[in-house]
Amino acid sequence: MTAQINRLERDALVERGRDGSDARVVTARLTATGRDVLAAGRERRIDYLADRFAGLTGEERAAVAAAMPALDKLFSAG
């Protein structure tokens, strides 16, 4: 985890902080650049999925929609 945060901090995507009540705790907070990069990544994923779904037939989209409860159960934490 430390190596990942180091890279994110190096790239100015996060800032480290300290917990005032526990000196052992180090926090990581997104910078404005980090928020922009995160938002851009989300937009790319949404656009990709929208393009992929556009290529499906109505019947295929209905099958995906019908599978959503099972997929939610499969991927939900628990």
PyRosetta script that sets phi, psi and omega in degrees:
from pyrosetta import init, pose_from_sequence

init()
pose = pose_from_sequence("MTAQINRLERDALVERGRDGSDARVVTARLTATGRDVLAAGRERRIDYLADRFAGLTGEERAAVAAAMPALDKLFSAG")
pose.set_psi(1, -41.0)
pose.set_omega(1, -178.8)
pose.set_phi(2, -60.1)
pose.set_psi(2, -41.8)
pose.set_omega(2, -179.7)
pose.set_phi(3, -63.9)
pose.set_psi(3, -39.2)
pose.set_omega(3, 179.0)
pose.set_phi(4, -65.8)
pose.set_psi(4, -44.9)
pose.set_omega(4, 178.7)
pose.set_phi(5, -64.7)
pose.set_psi(5, -37.9)
pose.set_omega(5, 176.0)
pose.set_phi(6, -57.0)
pose.set_psi(6, -45.4)
pose.set_omega(6, 179.8)
pose.set_phi(7, -65.3)
pose.set_psi(7, -43.2)
pose.set_omega(7, 178.8)
pose.set_phi(8, -63.1)
pose.set_psi(8, -39.4)
pose.set_omega(8, 178.0)
pose.set_phi(9, -68.3)
pose.set_psi(9, -42.3)
pose.set_omega(9, 177.8)
pose.set_phi(10, -57.4)
pose.set_psi(10, -38.0)
pose.set_omega(10, -178.6)
pose.set_phi(11, -87.5)
pose.set_psi(11, 9.8)
pose.set_omega(11, 177.6)
pose.set_phi(12, 61.5)
pose.set_psi(12, 31.6)
pose.set_omega(12, 179.1)
pose.set_phi(13, -95.6)
pose.set_psi(13, -24.4)
pose.set_omega(13, 176.2)
pose.set_phi(14, -136.4)
pose.set_psi(14, 159.4)
pose.set_omega(14, 173.0)
pose.set_phi(15, -122.4)
pose.set_psi(15, 138.2)
pose.set_omega(15, 175.4)
pose.set_phi(16, -85.2)
pose.set_psi(16, 151.4)
pose.set_omega(16, 176.2)
pose.set_phi(17, -143.2)
pose.set_psi(17, 179.5)
pose.set_omega(17, 179.4)
pose.set_phi(18, -123.8)
pose.set_psi(18, 149.5)
pose.set_omega(18, 174.7)
pose.set_phi(19, -85.0)
pose.set_psi(19, 124.2)
pose.set_omega(19, -177.4)
pose.set_phi(20, -64.8)
pose.set_psi(20, -24.9)
pose.set_omega(20, -176.8)
pose.set_phi(21, -97.7)
pose.set_psi(21, -12.7)
pose.set_omega(21, -179.0)
pose.set_phi(22, -144.8)
pose.set_psi(22, 105.5)
pose.set_omega(22, -175.4)
pose.set_phi(23, -64.0)
pose.set_psi(23, -17.2)
pose.set_omega(23, 178.8)
pose.set_phi(24, -76.4)
pose.set_psi(24, -19.1)
pose.set_omega(24, -174.6)
pose.set_phi(25, -87.9)
pose.set_psi(25, 127.7)
pose.set_omega(25, 174.3)
pose.set_phi(26, -115.3)
pose.set_psi(26, 130.5)
pose.set_omega(26, 179.6)
pose.set_phi(27, -103.7)
pose.set_psi(27, 159.5)
pose.set_omega(27, 174.5)
pose.set_phi(28, -131.1)
pose.set_psi(28, 129.7)
pose.set_omega(28, -177.4)
pose.set_phi(29, -126.3)
pose.set_psi(29, 137.1)
pose.set_omega(29, 176.9)
pose.set_phi(30, -63.0)
pose.set_psi(30, 139.6)
pose.set_omega(30, 171.4)
pose.set_phi(31, -86.8)
pose.set_psi(31, 174.1)
pose.set_omega(31, 175.9)
pose.set_phi(32, -59.0)
pose.set_psi(32, -41.5)
pose.set_omega(32, 177.6)
pose.set_phi(33, -62.7)
pose.set_psi(33, -42.3)
pose.set_omega(33, 178.3)
pose.set_phi(34, -60.8)
pose.set_psi(34, -41.6)
pose.set_omega(34, 177.8)
pose.set_phi(35, -64.1)
pose.set_psi(35, -40.3)
pose.set_omega(35, 179.0)
pose.set_phi(36, -64.5)
pose.set_psi(36, -43.2)
pose.set_omega(36, 179.7)
pose.set_phi(37, -64.2)
pose.set_psi(37, -42.5)
pose.set_omega(37, 178.4)
pose.set_phi(38, -61.5)
pose.set_psi(38, -46.4)
pose.set_omega(38, 179.8)
pose.set_phi(39, -62.9)
pose.set_psi(39, -41.3)
pose.set_omega(39, 179.4)
pose.set_phi(40, -64.3)
pose.set_psi(40, -39.3)
pose.set_omega(40, 177.7)
pose.set_phi(41, -64.1)
pose.set_psi(41, -41.6)
pose.set_omega(41, 177.2)
pose.set_phi(42, -61.9)
pose.set_psi(42, -44.5)
pose.set_omega(42, 179.1)
pose.set_phi(43, -59.9)
pose.set_psi(43, -42.5)
pose.set_omega(43, 178.4)
pose.set_phi(44, -61.8)
pose.set_psi(44, -43.1)
pose.set_omega(44, 179.5)
pose.set_phi(45, -65.2)
pose.set_psi(45, -42.2)
pose.set_omega(45, 178.5)
pose.set_phi(46, -62.8)
pose.set_psi(46, -45.2)
pose.set_omega(46, 178.6)
pose.set_phi(47, -61.4)
pose.set_psi(47, -42.0)
pose.set_omega(47, 179.5)
pose.set_phi(48, -61.1)
pose.set_psi(48, -48.8)
pose.set_omega(48, -179.2)
pose.set_phi(49, -65.4)
pose.set_psi(49, -38.4)
pose.set_omega(49, 178.0)
pose.set_phi(50, -61.7)
pose.set_psi(50, -42.1)
pose.set_omega(50, 177.4)
pose.set_phi(51, -63.4)
pose.set_psi(51, -42.3)
pose.set_omega(51, -179.5)
pose.set_phi(52, -65.6)
pose.set_psi(52, -43.5)
pose.set_omega(52, 179.6)
pose.set_phi(53, -66.8)
pose.set_psi(53, -32.1)
pose.set_omega(53, 179.7)
pose.set_phi(54, -62.6)
pose.set_psi(54, -26.8)
pose.set_omega(54, 180.0)
pose.set_phi(55, -82.6)
pose.set_psi(55, -3.7)
pose.set_omega(55, 179.8)
pose.set_phi(56, -89.5)
pose.set_psi(56, 152.0)
pose.set_omega(56, 173.9)
pose.set_phi(57, -75.9)
pose.set_psi(57, 167.4)
pose.set_omega(57, 176.5)
pose.set_phi(58, -59.3)
pose.set_psi(58, -39.2)
pose.set_omega(58, 178.8)
pose.set_phi(59, -64.9)
pose.set_psi(59, -40.7)
pose.set_omega(59, 178.8)
pose.set_phi(60, -67.0)
pose.set_psi(60, -40.2)
pose.set_omega(60, 177.3)
pose.set_phi(61, -64.0)
pose.set_psi(61, -38.7)
pose.set_omega(61, 177.7)
pose.set_phi(62, -64.5)
pose.set_psi(62, -38.7)
pose.set_omega(62, 178.3)
pose.set_phi(63, -64.5)
pose.set_psi(63, -40.6)
pose.set_omega(63, 177.5)
pose.set_phi(64, -64.7)
pose.set_psi(64, -43.8)
pose.set_omega(64, 179.6)
pose.set_phi(65, -62.3)
pose.set_psi(65, -39.9)
pose.set_omega(65, 179.1)
pose.set_phi(66, -66.1)
pose.set_psi(66, -28.6)
pose.set_omega(66, -179.0)
pose.set_phi(67, -82.4)
pose.set_psi(67, -11.4)
pose.set_omega(67, -174.4)
pose.set_phi(68, -58.2)
pose.set_psi(68, -43.4)
pose.set_omega(68, 178.6)
pose.set_phi(69, -60.1)
pose.set_psi(69, -39.8)
pose.set_omega(69, 178.7)
pose.set_phi(70, -67.8)
pose.set_psi(70, -40.3)
pose.set_omega(70, 178.2)
pose.set_phi(71, -65.6)
pose.set_psi(71, -39.3)
pose.set_omega(71, 177.5)
pose.set_phi(72, -61.6)
pose.set_psi(72, -43.8)
pose.set_omega(72, 177.5)
pose.set_phi(73, -63.3)
pose.set_psi(73, -40.1)
pose.set_omega(73, -179.3)
pose.set_phi(74, -64.8)
pose.set_psi(74, -42.6)
pose.set_omega(74, -173.2)
pose.set_phi(75, -98.6)
pose.set_psi(75, -4.2)
pose.set_omega(75, -179.3)
pose.set_phi(76, -75.6)
pose.set_psi(76, 150.3)
pose.set_omega(76, 178.0)
pose.set_phi(77, -70.1)
pose.set_psi(77, 141.6)
pose.set_omega(77, 177.5)
pose.set_phi(78, 161.4)
pose.dump_pdb("model.pdb")
